[in-house]
């Protein structure tokens, strides 16, 4: 899945230890997609490499994030995760259209 929009918040990184004794680290970024309803999406990054990519972004940046969406059930309720795996600034700019300018084509 691809999420595009404007970064509105970068939450400080969290760390912990799993039941298996392995250390983990995650960080969350909030993106405003501009949608009419529920425009903000929180995407989390796990691991140092992904968090380093996330930290290259700043509040106000236009971004494109590739992510996996997953759900799991716990006590009859479902919980969702949006895990980002590729964080980039969206630098795509479109050429401006100039009205009334000739392009020297014969047709």
N, C-alpha and C positions, 0 to 999 in steps of 0.2 A: 504494500500500500504506500502511496505517496501523500505526504502532507506538505502543503505550501502555505505560506503566510508570513506574518510579521511576529518576531520574537517580542513577547510582552513581559516575560519573567524568566530568570534563570535561578533555580533554587539551589542552595548550597549542597554539595555532595554529602551523601550518607554512607556510613560504613557499618559493618557488622560481621558476625560469625554465624555460619549456618549450623544446623544440628550435626552435620558431619564434621564440623570443626574447620571448615574452609572459610577464609576471609572473603567478603564481597564488598563491592563499592558500587553505588549508583548515584545518578544525578538526573534531575527532571528539568525539562525546558517546556515553557508554555508558549503556544503559538496561536495567534488570532488568525483564523482562516478567512475572515470576512463573510462567513455564512450568516444568513438571516437569523437562524436559531442555533443556540449553543455554539458560538463561533470559536471558543477557546478549547484547544486540545492539549493535554499534558502528555508529553512523550518522554519516556525514561531511557537512559543509556546505562548499560552495565559494563563494567571493566574499564581499565585505564585507557586503552586505545580509543574506545568510543567516547569516553569522557574528555579526552584530549581534543578530539574532533569537535565535540560540543562546545568546549571552552574557547574555540576560535571564533565563536559567534558572540554578538552583543545585543542587548535590548535595542529594538528598532530595526535590526537587520531583516531583510527579506530572505527567507530561507526555503530550502527544499529538503525534506527529510524522508528517507526511505525507511519503512518500519514494518514489523510483523505485529499483527493483532491476534491475541489469543484470549481464551476464556477458560475459567476453571470453576468447578462447583465445590462449595463448602457449606455443609449443613443446609442443603436445599436452596442456597442462594448462589448466584453466579457473579464472579468478579472478572474484570477485564484488564488486560495489560496491553499497552502500546509501547513496544520495544523498538527504539530507533537503532539502526545499524549503519546509516550513512547520513552525515550532517553536512550540508553545504550551503554557502550563501547563494541566493538566486540572483545571479548577475545578468540574466538575460534582459537585454534592452532591445526594443523594437525601433526600426528606422522610422523617423517621423515622415508623415505623408504631407507633401507640399502641394496645395491646391493651386492650379493655374500655371504650373511650370511645365514647359515643353521638354520632352525627352528625345527629340530629334528622330523619332521613328516615322517612316514614310506612310504608315497606316494608322 
